[in-house]
């Protein structure tokens, strides 16, 4: 949350920032992405997750490993939940079959991750959870002392005493790990942390380094299990507020984002099974990626059910509350979606192979249409605790020699009964058996197409023998990743490496067409829709969202545009940019997020068109239009209407009246893609073009 908030402000103002992550999720999920996003919150209730945001990289990520000793068990489970998602969508990407799965992703071979490596480090995960539980009292003391230190009415002498006491407790916490925990236990913890952090960096680099640095297309694979995951997270946050107001202890039911994603991985697997996309060993392997790490109940739903019961929340209310959030999901508009359905992701055959959309115009083929009925069914089953299970291994004589290993799932109640009898095999046995199952699935070779003609052909250099790819995909050019291993070039040499050249090939040089219209007051919406470039993959704009500058003349023109749209059968909503003083930074900031939020509440999606009706066509108005187009859904298309003959270059530096918020289309490391799609005004036709600036995410 802190990283997203600070990154958003830094992006909007052009400031440098440094991230110092204090949780595993912040380190291995947030800082490995340029996305800095906010959720839509109304009256304390999250209505949509990560719906408004920018793309901006920190100058430095400074990680202090010891902060992980102060985590809660929830925080570690959250990181593993996100890891289970990545294991499910990537699988063993460094295998021959894995290379074929992702052969069309530039960088996938170079950075290929085996995220399933985490499976082999379950002992470190469990050791860390046990350590955090055992040191909970010390952490509570540290937090209590910190709260006292924040009080303003304590004397300097009291402050010094509290700081000394707090330092002593922190020293005791460190000593518990470094001196009291056996060396083998410390080594296991560090192996787990190393595996999860190293593999997430490689996994993100597969997609973000070259192909999709701004997570608008192929990198949306990382949104797997986030549709229902975001939904249950948002709904439960509202229940936590209600419980707090009533004095109800909800600590057992508390679930962080990654834990909700982990539960949603299971639900995605169940939907895939019900629809016939996932079967037998493939299904078992997929579900086991979560169940292996569920011995401590971090992905159980029943504690949430008990809170629902205490607050008189029925199963029907829970399901509808989650689906309300799903209906505002940030992936809507990427593929066709009928009423009663939503955009989601499903897996087929085995982990590492996602189902492809049958919609040929879908902006991303791995986003598919899923009915709300299917989503509701898995939510109802979760509400009954059906997915609260643990992975076990049977048929084993000892931990070193596994004889005919068989993995099975045990309910939470049966697991706790066995645990009380101390008759459970160690999780490392289940981990070995699961890893063997995954290896076997990948040795069976490339996945089959889900329908004729829908599969991506193998790379030319791959040979298939008995169903298995036996040679690696075509290698990337020599020195392709030179920018990661050499000092950052300066001056004329700044584009000397392919790392710095690559995003220009991905993003393309920005250009914005200017169209002369005969009547800029009563603009023809049919002409506007015909000439404004559509977002990638869309066959038409789904709706119009018309923002008027503060002058009455602009408001009147906006209403005329809305009437014209309605006559064409297009949904159109209007919004007013407020009249603000030139130095009103707070007013500008509030207006950006109020209008963006209202657009989402009014049903905007990725395929919507934002129409900004200007008063004077100034740079400040164009900056407002660009930033409004940048914020929701990873960017929407913007048509800018101006009555003025004065030309403003939409690809130059655009800043608002306050001078604090700015947009620069040629800076790829900041903005990714210019949302200004077309300008309509009284001047002759023209096309604004500019070369994309050098890809310089970090300053020399």
N, C-alpha and C positions, 0 to 999 in steps of 0.2 A: 504493500500500500504506500509506504513512504517513498519507495523508488519510483512508482508510477506517478505520484503527486509531484515530486520534485522534477522528474523527467519531463512531465507535461509543461510545467512552468518554464523550465529551461528551454524547451523547444519553442514555445510561443514567444519567448523573449530573446532567443539567440544566445543565451548564457551557457558557459561551460559548467559541467557538473561532474562530480565524482560519486560513485556509489560505494557504500560500505555495508554489504549485506550482513544481517545478523541472524538469518534463519537459512536452513537448507533450501527452502523454496525460493527465497529471494536470490540466493547465490546461483542455484543451478537451473532455475526456470526464468526468473525475471531479468537478471542481468545478462543472460545469453540471448536476449531478444531486444530489438530496437523499439518494440511497441511499448508505449507508455499510455495507459488507458484508464478511464474512470468508468464507474458504473452509474446507471441512472437510479437515483434514490429520491423518493417522494414521501414526505412525512415519516422518514426513518425506515421505509420499506424499499428494499432493492427490487426495482421493476425490470431491470435488464443489466446483465453483467458486461463489463468491458466494451461498452457501446460507443463511447466518445474518446478519441485519443489521437496521438501523434506518433511519429517514428523519429527517434532521436537516440544517439549513442552517447554513453558517458565517456569522458576522456580517460577514466581509470576506474577499474573495479578493485577495491582493496579489501581482501578477505582475511579476517582474523579467525583462525581455526578454533581457538578456545571459546569463541562465543557459542559454538555448538554445544558446549557443556551446560549451557544455561537454557537449552530448549525444553519445551514440554514434549511428552510422548506424542501428542497430537501433531506437533510440528514435524516430527520425523515420519509419522504415518502419512502426512500430507505430501512430503517429498516422495515417498514410496508410491503413493497413489498416482502422482504424475509420472513416475518412472514406469508403473504398470501400464499406463496409457501409452507411453512411448514404446515399451516392449511389444504391446499389442499391435501398434501401427507399423513399426519398423521390423520387429523380429530380429533375425540374424542378418543384418544388411551387409555384413562383410563376407558372407558365404557366396558361393557361385550362384545359387538360386536367388539369394538376396540381391546380388548385383543385377540379375535379370529383372527382378521386381522393380528396381529403381534406375534402370539403365538410362532412362530419358531425363534424369535429374542431373544437371551439370554440377559436378562436385560430389555426387553420391559415392562414386568409387574412391575418390581421393580421401574423403573423410569417413568412409564407411564405419558405422558403429555396430558393435554387438552389445546392445543394451541388455540382452539377457545375461550378460556377465554378472549383473546384480544378483541373479538367482544363486550364484555360487558364493555369495557373501551374506547369506541370511544369518549366519552366526554373529557377524559384526552388527547387523541390524538389531538382533535380539539383545546382544550385550549392551548396546547403546540405550535401548529402551529400559532395560533393567537398571542401568546406572542412573538414568534420569528419574526413574521412580524412587530409587533409594536416596537420591540427593534432593528430593522435593522440598524437604524441610529447610535445607540450607538456602535454596533458591527463594523460598517464601520469606526468609529472613532478609535476604538481599533486597527484595522488592519492597518490603515494609520499611527498611532503612532508607531506601531511595525516596519513598513517598514522604517520609519525615524531612528529608533534606530539601524537598521542594517547597516546604512550608516557609512562608516569608517572615513569620514572627519569631523565629528561633534566633538566639544570640550567636555570635561568632564562635564563642567557646563551645556551645552545644553543637554547632555545625562541624567543628573540627573533631569533636568526640564521635559524632555519628559517622563521619568519613573514615575515621580510624577503625571504628567497629565494622563498618561495611567492608573495608579493605581486608580485615582479618577473616571475615566470613568467606569472602571470595577466595582468599588464600587457602582456606580449609577446603573449599569446593575443588580447587585445582589439585590440591594434595590428594584428595580422595581418588581422582582419576589417575594422576601421574605416579602416586606412591602406593596407594592401597589396592588399586585394581591390578591383578596379575598381568605380567607382560604379555601373555598370550591374548588376554582379553583386550588390552589396548591395541595390539596389532590387528585383531579382528575388526575393531571399531574403525581404525584408520583404513583398513582395506575396503570396508564398506563405503566409507566417505569418499575415498579415492575413486572407487569404481563408479559410484553414482555421479560424481562431479565430472570425471573425465568423459564418461560416455555421453552425458547430456551435451557437453560442448561439441563432441564429434557429431552427435545426432543433429543438433541445431545447424552446425556448419554444413552438413550435407545439403541443406535447403537454403540457408540464409547467406552463405558465403558468396554464391554466384547467382543461383536461379531466381531466388525470391527474397531479397534482403528486407522487404517491407511486408512480408506475410500477407500478401493480397491474393495469392494464387496457390501454388503448390505447397507452400509452407502451411497452408490451412489444414494439412494433415495433422498438425499438432493440436487441432481443435477436436480431435477424436474424443468421444465421451464427454465433451463439454456442453452439449446441448442440454441433456437432462442433469448433468453435473452442476451447471450454472443454475438450473431451475430449482433443484432441491437446496442448494446453498442459499439462494436468495430467499426462498420461502422460509427456511428454518431460521434465517437471521431475524425475520419478523417475529417468529415464535420466541426466540431468545429475548427480544425486547419485551414481549408480553409477559414472559416468565419473570424477568427482572422486575417489572412493574408490580407483579403480584408477590414478590418475595420468594419465588420458587427457585430452588437450586437446579440449574440445568447443566452443570459441569459434565455429567456423564453423557449427556446428549450432544455436547458441543462438538461440531465437526468443522474443520477448516476446509478451504477450497480443494486442496489436493485429496483429502479424504472423500469429499463428495465426488470428485472425478474418479477415484478408485471404485466407489460403489457403482458409478455410471458405466465403468468398463464392464462390470458384470452384467448390467442391464443391456448394454449394447450386444454382448455375447448371447444373452437370452433371446433378444429380438432376432439376431442373426440365425440362431438355431430354429426359432419358430418359423422363420421365412424360408428355411431350407438352404441357407447360404453357408452354414457352419455345422459340422457333424462329427461325431465320434471323437477320435484323438485330437482333431483340430479344435473342437469345442472344449474338450477337457484341458488342453494346453492353454487355450486363451483364458479360461476362467481361473485356472490354477495360478496364473501370474499375479492375481490378487490374493487368492486364498492361501498361498504359501506364506504371505506376510500378515495373516490375520489371527495369529495365535493370541494376540493381546486384545482383539476385538476392535481394532481401529477402523475397520470397514463394516462393522455390524450396524444394522439399521434399528434393531429393537430398542435401544436407548432413546432414539428419536421418536419411536412409536409411543414409548411410555410418557414422554413429554407431551406428545399430542393428546394422549388420553387424559393427562392431568389438566390440560387446557381445553378439554372438550372439543378437540379438532378431529373430525371424522376422516375416514379414508377418502371419501368423496371430496371433502374440502381440501385435504392434502394434495390429491392428484390434480384438482382444478387449479390450486394455487401454484403448483409447479408448472403446469401447462400454460398458465397466463404469462409466466416469465419466458417460456419457450417461444411463445408467439411473438416476442420482441427480440428473439435471438439475433446476434450480430452477423449471422451467416445468411439471413433471409435475403433473397434476391439473387443469390449465386446460381440457382437453378430454378426451374419451374416448380411451383408449389401450389397445389389445389387447396381450396378451403377444407379445413379439417386435417391438414397435413403440415409438416414442418420439415426444415432442412436438417439432416442428421448425417451420421456416418456409421457404416456397418462393416463387418469383416467377413471374409469368405475363406473357406478351406483351412486356413491356419493363420496364426499371428503373422503380421508382416504383409498381408494382402487384403487391401480394402476393396469393398464393392464399388463398382463404377456406375455412374448415373446413366440411364438410358436416354436422357435428354441431350441431343447432339449439340445444343447451343449453350449448355451449362458452362459457366465461367470456369468452374473447377469440376472435373468429372468425378472426383472422389467425394463430392457432396451429393447426397441422394435424398429423394422425397420419402418420408416415412409418415405413416398415418398416426394421428393422435391416439387412435384406438390401440395401436400396438404399443405406444409409449405408456398409455394409461394402464394396460394390462401388466407390464413389468413393474410399474409403480405400485399397483395394488398388491402384487406378490411380494414386493419389498416391504410393504407396510405390514405384512403378516410375518415378516422375519424369515421368508423362504430362502434368502440368499446369505444368511448369517452362518457361514461354514468355515471350516479349516481344512487345509490340505494335509493329508497323512500319507505315509508310505508303508506298505505291508510287504510280506514275502522277503524280509531282510533278516539275515542271521546276525550281522553286526554292522557297525557304521563303515568299516573299511571294505567289507565284502558283501555287496548287495546281491542276493540271489533272487532271480525272477522278480525284479522290483515292480510293484503295482502301486499306482497312486490312486487314492480314493478321497472322497469328500465326506466330512463328518459334521453333523449339526453342532451348533454351539452348546446345546444342553449335553449331548453325548460327549463332546470334547471335554467339558468341565468335569463330568463324572469320571472319565478316564484319567484326567489330570490329577484329580483328588486321589486316585489309586496309584499314582506314579507309574502308570503302565503305558506311557506314550513313547514312541520312538522319537529321536531328535529330528528337528526340522531339516537338518542337513541331509538326511536320507531322502526325504521328499524332494529336496532341491536337486539332488543327483538324479533321481528318477525323472523329474520334470525336465531337466536339462537333456537327458538321454532321449526323452520323447520328442523334444524340439529338434534335436539333431536328426532323429529318424524322419520327422516330417520334412525337413529340408533336404534330406538325402533322397526323398521320393521325387525330387525335381521340381521343375517349374509348375506353377499353378495353371489350371485349365481356364480357358475363357468362360465367363459366366453366361455368355450368349454368343451366337455366331457373329464374328466380325467385331466383337467389342474389346478383345484383348489387344494389348500393345505388343507388336512383334518383337522378338528378341533382337539384341544388337547384332550387326553383321558379323562381328568377330566371335560370336558365341556359337558353340557347337552343341547340339543336343544328342546325347547317346543314352538310350534306355530311359528316357525321361529326365535325365540329369544334365545340367549345364556343366561341362567339364573344363572349359577354358574361360578365363575371365573376360569381362567386357572390355571394349576398346579403351586403351589407356588415354588419359588426358595428356595434352601437350607437355613436353618437358618444361619445367620451370613455372608451371601454371600457378603454383602457390608461392612463388618467390616473395610476394609481399608480406607473407606471414613470418618469413625467416630472415629477411634482410632489414636493415634500418630503413625507416620511412624516407623516401626520396624527397628532395626539396627542389625548388626553382624549376628549371626547364626539364628536369628528370622526373617530375612528379608522376608522369604517366608511363614510366619506363617498365612497369611490371603489369602482368595480366590481371593481377588482383585489383589494381587501380583502374584498369580499362574495362573490366568485366561489366560493372553495372550500367555503363552506357549502352552495351548491347542488350541488357535486360530491360532497361527503362526506355531507351530511345531519347533522342534530342527532343525537347519540348517544343510544341507549336500550337498556336491558338488562332483559328480563323475569325476574321471580322466580316460580318455580312451587313450590307446596306439594306435597310428596310424603308419602305415608302412612308410609313407612318409609325414613328417610334412611340407615339402615345397609345395608339390602338393596335399594337403589334398582333399579327396573325399567328395564333398559337400553332396552327397546322404547319405554317412555314418554319416556326421555331423548332417544332418537333422533328421536322424533316431534315433540317440543316444541322442540328446539334448532334455531334457524334454520340452514339450509344455506348454504354459501358461494355466492356469485353464480354461476349457471350449472350447479351440481351438482344431480343428481337424487337422490343419496344420499351418505352419508359412506363413503369408501373403506376406512377403517380407524380403529380407536380406539387412542389412546395415553394410558394412564392413569398419572398421576403422583400418588403418595401423599405426604402430609405425613409428618414423621419419626416421629410417634407410632404405636405398634403398632396401635391401634384404626383409624387411617387406612389402614395397610398391609393390615389384614384386610378393610376395606371395598373397597379397590382390587382385591383378589383376587376378591371377590364380584362386582364389576362385570365383571371380565375373564371370569369363568365364565359370567355371564349373557350377555355378548356372544358368547362361543363357542357357546352354545346357540342363538343366532340365526344362526349361520354367519358372524359378523363376526370378522375378524382383530383381535386385541387384544394389545397389549404393555404391560407394567407397568414403572414406574420409581420409584425412591425418592428423594425430596428428603432430603438428609442432615440430621442433627441438628447445628446450628451455634450457636456463641456469638453473642450479639447484635452483637458488634463484628467478626465474622469476614468482612471484605469480600472477601478472597481466596477464602474458601470459597464465598461466594455466587456470585462471578464464575465460579469453576470449575464449580459445580453447574449454572448456567445453560447453559453451553456443552457440558458433558458430556451432560446430558439431551437438549438439542436435537440434538447430534451423533448420539446413540444412536437418537433417533427417525428420523433420516434413514437411518442404517444399517439400521434395521428396516423400511424401505420406506414411511415416511410421505411424503405428497405434499400438494399444495395443498388437496385435498378431504378430508383426514384431520380427525378430531375429537380435540382434546386434552381429556381429562377430568381435572380436578384434584380430588382427594379431600382435603378439608381436615380438620384436627383441631379447630379452634375457629372457623373462618370469619373470622379476624381480617383487618385491613387488610394486615398483612405477608404472609399467605398469599395474599390476593387479588392483591397486587402481584406475587408470584412467578408466579401463574397468568397474569396479563396479560403479563408480560415473556416468559415461555416461549411464549405464543401469538404474540407479536409477532415473534420472532426468525426462525423458519424460513419459507422460501417466501413472503416478503412478507406473512406473517401467516396463521395458521390459526384456525378457530373454537375457542373454549374454553367448555366446560361446567364450572361450578364447583359442587361438591357440599359442603354444609356441614351438620353435625349441630346447629349452634348456632341458638338463636332470636335471637341478637344480629344486628342488621342492619348491614351496612357498605355505604355508597354506592359502587358500582363505578365511578362516573363522577367521583368526587372525586380528590384527590391521594392516590395509593397509593404507599407506600414500604416497602421491605423492612426486616427487623429491624435491619440495620446503619445504615439511614437514608441510605445512599449511592445506591442504585438506586431509581428512582421511575418511575411511570407516571401520566400525566394524559390522560384520554380526550378532554377538551374542548380540548386544545391541538393544532390541526390542523397547525401548522407543525412539530410534533415527531413526532407519532405516526401521523397519517393516518387510522387506522380503529381503533375499539375491538375487540380480539379477544375480549373477554368477551361471549359470545353469549347465555348463559342461566345462571341460578343456580337450584339445586334445594336446598330445605331444609324445615324444619318450620313455618315461619311462613306466614301467608296470602299468596295471590298478590298480586303488586305489579309495577309497571313503573317502573323508574328512568329518568328523562328529564332532559336538560340541554341548554341552548342551547350551540351550538358557540361557542367564544370567537372573538374577532376574529382574522382572518388576519394575523398579525404576524411574518413571517419575520425581520424585522430590528427591533431596538429603536430607538425615536426618538433 
